[in-house]
């Protein structure tokens, strides 16, 4: 599938390691690969620099109040989710740069998902189960891990991400893994090189 003149890419980063982050480095490599393409616009949402609080009951309940009936505080709280959903819908490709923290996603990324996985907005319940309402989007997961988990029962992160994306209707998902990053410099260098090559290949196919 070729990119069109209106293609917009949203890159979501969530590593707490700053300039030492390998997932951010892969996201940077992707952005560099798109830098010379005038047909692509890239937006980054850094969930560490702009960290979201954990979802609380007041914010959750604000979603169920009609916009015209919300108090100023309810409007502020609901606005978080509304803005994040609008941002997602405005983009064609979602890139998630995701480190593995204790076999799961960073809590900062979970807080983001908690606000975009919203019944009545990005999915709805039907007699046949939930139906995603976010159509025509693609996603790329850039996953970095200290150990090697792909294809094992301990990789609970990948199915979790796939399930959350699938819930809202994003089923066209590609993955790039850089594993074993804590298993020696030589191994890390090799797996990062392979990941960068995989990203290059992905960009060529867009």
N, C-alpha and C positions, 0 to 999 in steps of 0.2 A: 504494500500500500504506500503510495507516495504522499508526501506532505503537501498541503495546499498553502496558499499565501496567508491563510488565516490561522495556521497551526500555532497553538499556545501550549507551552509545557510548564507544568507546575512541579517544582522540585521541593520536597519536604524533607528537611534534615532534622535529626533528633539525637545526635551524639553529644555527650557531656564532656568530651575530650578536647574540644576546640580544635586548634591547629594540629593536634596529634591524632585526630580522628581519621581512621581509614575509610569509614563510610562517607565522610565528607570529602575525602580525597577522590573517591570514585565519582561522587556527584560533581566535583570540580572538573574531573576529566570529561564527563559528559557535557558539561556546560562549555568547556573549551572546544569540544567537537562540534558544537552548534554555533559557536561564536561567529563564524564566517558566513552563516546562512541567513540571508535577509528574509527568508520566508518563515522564520521561526522566532517567536518571542518566548523568553524564559523568565519565569517568576520564581523566586525562592521564598519559602516560608521556613524560617529558622525557629524551631520550637524551643530552643534553648535561649536565644536572644529575646524571643517574644513568647515566654513560657505561659502556658495556660494553667489555671488552677484546676485541681480535681473537681469533677462535676459534683455539685451539691444539690440538695433537694429544692432550694429556692430557685436555682437556675432551671432545673428540670421542670418545675411546676410552671415557670414563666412561659414555657413553650405552649402550654395548653390554654393560655389566656389570649383572647382575640386581641390583635395589635392595638385596636382603638380603645380597648379597655385596660390595657396594661398601665401600671404605675410607672413613674420615671425609672425606678430601680428595676422593675420587671422588664422594661424596654431595654435597659442597659444590659441586663443578663441575657435576654433572648437575642440581643444583637450580636453576641459572640458567635453563637451557632449560625445565625442568619448570614453573617459576613463570611464565615468559613465555607458554608455550603455554596453561597454565591460565587466565591472564588473558585471552588472546585468546578462548578458548572460552567464557568467562563473558559476553562481550559480543556484541551483535547487529550493531552497525555499527562498522567500523574506519575511522577518518579518518587519513590520512597527509598531514601538512603537509611538503612536500618541496621544498627549494631545489634548483637545478641546480648541481652542482659538477663542473666539467671534464667536462661531458656525461654525468655519472652521478649516482648518489645519494650523499649524505654517507656516509663510511665508518662513522659511528656507526649509521646506519640499516641499512647492510649487515650490521653485527655483530648487529643485532636479527634481521634476516631469517635469518642463518646459524643462529640458535638456534630459530626457529619452523618453518623448512623442514626437518623431521626425519623421515626415512624410518621407517615403523612407528608414527609418532605423528600426523603431520598429512598424510602421504601414503604410498602404498605402491606398489611396483613390481608390475606385472602383465604378462601376455603381450602386452597391447594398449598397454602404456606406463604411465606413472605415473598413479595415481588419487588425487585429493584426498579427504581424510577430514574436512575442515572444512566442514560443511554448514549451510545456512540463514543464511549471513552476507552482509552487504553491505559495500561499501567505497566511500569517497570519497577521491579524490586531490586535494589542493590544491597545485598545482605553480606555483612562482614561478621566473622566469628573467630574467636581465639582457637577453638577446637574444630573437630570435623564431625558434623551432625547430619548432613544431607543424606537422606535415605534411611535414617535410623529412627527408632521410636523417640529418641530424645529431641528430635527436631519438631517441637511443638509450635515453633514460631511460624514456619512457612504455612501450614494449614490454617493457623489462626488468621494470618494476613489474607490468605485466599478467601477464607470464609467471610471476613469483614468486607472485603471488596466485592465479593459475590453477592452479599446481602443487598447492596445498593445497586447492583446491576453491572458491575465491572468484572467481566469474565475473560476479557482479552488481556492476559497478564503474562509478562515475560519475567524471568528471574536471572540475575547474575550473582553468583556466590563467590566470595573470597574467604576461604576457610583455612584453619590451621595457622592463623596469624601469630599465635603465641607459641608456635612449635619450631622456633629458630628463624634467624634472619634469612637464611637461604630459602627456606620453604615459603616464608612470607613474601619475599621478593618475587618468587616464581608464581605464586597464586595471585598476587596483585597484578602481575603482568598479564596473566591469563584473563583476569577480570577486565582489565582495560581493553584487551583485544576483543573480548565479548561485547563490551560497550560499543566499540568501534563498529563491530559487525551489526549491532542493533541499529545504530544510526544510519548505516548504509542501506538498511532495509526499509527505513521509514520513508 
